[in-house]
Amino acid sequence: MPAFTVFRVADLKANIVLVVELKKPANNTPTGKQKVVEELAAYTQQHLDETDFSTVYAIAAFGLSFAIYKMEKSHLLEPQLVFDWSSNVTAPASFATMVQLASMIDEMTGTIRVE
């Protein structure tokens, strides 16, 4: 059974904005990648009533490798690849990707970051 980490933005309602599924590196195969995307989509579909946003982002990861998807209510939650598979989450380019993801979530939610 898959385990998910779910991130929410709390306002009047704690809205889901990001779902993460982490898998063992040994599962990093084409079949494993397809399965994790299907599991993320299924989880998100089951929990749509927990968000007022039209988009939920998802990170699929195997060890240090990851990809980022988005699922939109208007597209019947067909996962759309936002950032293709990266082989090293610790690389500077991956950090930049995560910053971009945070910015997209901030824009969607109207969140303002204070440094």
N, C-alpha and C positions, 0 to 999 in steps of 0.2 A: 504494500500500500504506500503510495507516495506521501511524502510529508512536505508541507508548504510553509514558507514564511510569508506573512501577509503584512503589508504596510498600509496604514490608513491615515487620512487627513481628518483630524477632529475639528468639527465645527458644531453645528446643531446635531449632526449625525456623523458618526465615524465612518467616512467613505473609503472603500478600498481603492487604492491608486496603483499598487504594485504587488505582484505575486512572484515569489522566487522559489524555484525548485532546484535543489542541489543533489547531484548524483555522484556516485563513485567514478573515478577516472576510467575504470575498466569498462564502464557502460558507454564510453564515448565512441560510438559506432554510428553509421548512418541509420540503422534501425533504432538505436538508443536515442538519437537526436529526434527522430520522428515521434517516438513514444513520449518523450518528455514534453514536446510541443502539444501533443494530443492530451496529455494529463493536465497541463496548464490550461488549455482551452476548456476542458471538461470542468475543472475546478471553478474557473471564472464563470462559466455558464450557470453553475449551481449557486453562485453567490452574487449574482447580478443585483438582487434586491438590496444588497448591502452597500450600494454606491449610487450616488445621484449623477455621477459623471458618465459621459458617453463612451469614454475610453478607459481601459485598464491596461497598464503595461505589465510585461512579464519578462523575467530573466530566467533562462534555462542554462544550467551550468553543470559541467563535469570536471571536478578538480579545478584547475586553473582556467579551463576553457569555458567561454560563455557566449551567448547570443541574446539579443533583446528583441522582443516582439511587442506588438500592441494588438489589442482586441477591441473592436468597436461594436457597440450595440447595433448600429445601422448595417453592419456587414455580417450579422448573425454569428459574430465572434469567430470568424475565420481568421486565425492568427496571421498577422502581416509582419514580415521581417523588417525591423527598424535598423538594427546594427547586426551585420553578419558575424559568424563565429570568429572569435578571437582566441588565440591559443594561450594567452598569458594575461590574466587579470591584473598582475602586478606591474605591467609595462606602462610607461607614461601615456601611450596612445589609449590604453584601456581606461586610465584615469580620466583622460579627456572625454572619452565616450560616456563614462558615468556622470561627469559634470553636465554633459549635454542632456542625458536622460533626466537628471535632477532639474535642469532648466525647463525641459518640456513638461514635467510634472508641475513645477511651479507655475508655469504659464497656464496650464489647464485648470489648476486649483485656485489661482489668484494668490498664491503664497508669496510673501515678501521675505527674502533672507536678509538678516542683519549680520554684518561681520564685525 
